[in-house]
Amino acid sequence: MPAIALLAAVFAVVTEQLVQWKYGTLGIVGLLLLTVGVKARNTTCSSLGALVLALMVTGPAL
């Protein structure tokens, strides 16, 4: 069980660093909103986070 928790923590840190490297501070804010919204079961917060991340990903394509 501790190995799974360690792998989950490493995955979370790596994902956060990749998002920050590629999308900057706004990407981290979107990821934070999405994570907090899912954990708190707050659909407004998670929807805003997903929207921010979607706009960051599709921004150059527009």
Secondary structure as GFF3:
##gff-version 3
##sequence-region A 1 62
A	DSSP	alpha_helix	2	40	.	.	.	ID=ss1
A	DSSP	alpha_helix	43	58	.	.	.	ID=ss2
A	DSSP	three_ten_helix	59	61	.	.	.	ID=ss3
###
